[in-house]
Amino acid sequence: MSEDNGFEPRIVAFCCQFCAYAAADLAGSMRAQYPPNVRIVRLMCTGKVDPIFLMKAFEEGADGVFVAGCLEGNCHFLEGNIRAKKRVGYIKALLEEIGVGGERLEMFNMSSAEAPKFVAAVNEMTERIKKLGPSKVAKVS
Amino acid sequence: MVIAERKPIAEIREMLEGYRKVLVLGCGTCVTVCMAGGEKEAAILASALRMAEPGKEFVEATVERQCDREYIDGARADAQECDAILSMACGAGVGFTAEVLEGVRVLPGLNTKSIGVTEQPGVWVERCLACGDCLLSLTGGICPIARCSKSLLNGPCGGSQNGMCEVDQKNIQCGWQLIYDRLKALGRLDLLEEIRPPKNWSAAHDGGPRRVVREDAVL
């Protein structure tokens, strides 16, 4: 599907409050611009991300999902972000298996000071999902 | 515990052809521990199938065990609403669910692998072949039947190389090397001096499906 058909993807971002969520807040303070396609879910740590959260997001109509956690080695809970990364990998494979597509899910790492990195993640996912087109899963209104 | 692994989605979808409403039935014991068929895995699989098969309806339930009649009975109401059950129990659970909930089509969602242990989080390995005649007292607690690829009673064989088995030199340790090392540490290498006679395999599955009866517990 082409990018310019008016498709605006719905993207869910599971963000750790210590890094990506703060980076998103900072992006706002900096008046940084990024596409309005992302709905942020704040978590205490990306280690809270259960595979079923990711599946439910897609099942309920998300076209893309990303998880954004602290830089590797900087997790406040030591390795929550490493665990999240593995779970993202597991669900990417499952999404591939069911034909939704693993590339609709991604993991990003950033610090709370890296607002531009959050903006870049939103831009990257929005562009990627626009190229892929709407998820084949029927939307729940 | 019984170790199992989810079947590929493509195989599950093929099995589900022709059924409109399916109960994904998790099992709360062994397959929960090995993260193959518990409540969480049932939810993930049902979610995946809802996305893969939008024309079908998937409901979820998990019972404590699918190898006990009273727990399976708990799923009867849900099952009667459905055309088929996709059981996420081991093979025993699938079969027993089909037996107890007679008349409902029961399909296996998992492949049952072995009786084993959690070697480390996320890794489950075989430790028992249920041979019916345990000889761990002779081998320092390491089972030659389950851990030697050839189930040798007097090992090791010539395929033991640097502690690994010739069947898979990267992943399978030589069971008899392990037995030797353990008995040496225990100061019981004398146990290896005795030649073990052929095992009575009729106590294993070779003697047919096995049955255990404890009279005092029979109602």
Interface residues (C-beta under 8 A of the other chain):
Chain A: D50 P51 I52 M55 K56 F58 E59 L94 E97 I98 G99 V100 K136 V137 A138
Chain B: P8 I9 A10 K40 A43 I44 S47 A48 L49 R50 M51 A52 P54
